[in-house]
């Protein structure tokens, strides 16, 4: 991709947990903390690595920024490819 029409294009696969809009911040914080603790468990890391995944936990704010950045990046890809919604 970077060599063709989108210099700097980078794509990786990720998994995440999302909540509906309007969930109170204290609940988002509690969920985020619990998920981070689960991802940091040695057995979780081991299981994920066995599947070829690189376990990482981040903050809700950083995860939201990642999603926003990917939307922008993929919009450019769609434009370059000339794709149209039907």
N, C-alpha and C positions, 0 to 999 in steps of 0.2 A: 504494500500500500504506500509506504513512504517513498518508494522509488517511482511510483506512478504519479498520481494526481494529488496526493495528500502528504506532503513532507511533514514529518513529525508525528504521523499517525501512530498510535500505540493502542493496542487492544489486549485486554486480559479478561479472563472469565472470573466472576466473583459471585458469591452467594451472600445474601444478607436477609435481615429480618426487618420488615416494614410494618408500620402501624397506621391505622386510618388517620386522616387529618383531624385535628382537634383533640387528640388524646392528651390529657394533662401532662405537663412537663415532668412532674414528679413520677408519674408512671413510666414515661419514656426513660427517665434516669434509672429507675429500679430495674426495668427490663434490660437496659444496656449494661448495667453492672452485673446482672445475673448471667447474661450472655458472655460477657468478657470473662467472668470467673469460669464458666463452662469451657470456653475455648482455651483458656490457660491451663486446664487440667492436663497432666501428662498423658493420660489415656486418650483424651480427645485429640490432642496434638498428634499422638502416635497413629490413631485411626485415620485422621485426615491426611497425614503424610503418606500413609500406606495406599491411599487413593490418588496420590500424586498432587495433592493440594497443599498449599502453603497457608497454614492457619494464621489469621490476623484478626484482631478485634480493634475497633476504633471507636471514636465518639460519634454520637448521632449527627453532630454538626459536620464532621469530616466525611461521614458517609453520605450525607445530603449533598455536600460539595462534589463528591465523586460522581454521584448520579447526575447532578446538573452539568458537570463537565462532559460526561459521556453523551448527554442529550445534544449538547452543542457539537461535539465531535461527530456523532452519528448523523446529525442534520447535514453537516458538510459532506459526509460520505453519500448520503441520499441525493443531495444536489449534484455532486460530481457524477454519480451513476445515472442521473436523469430519471430516477424512479418517481412515479406519480401514484397517489392513492386512487383507488378505483371506487 
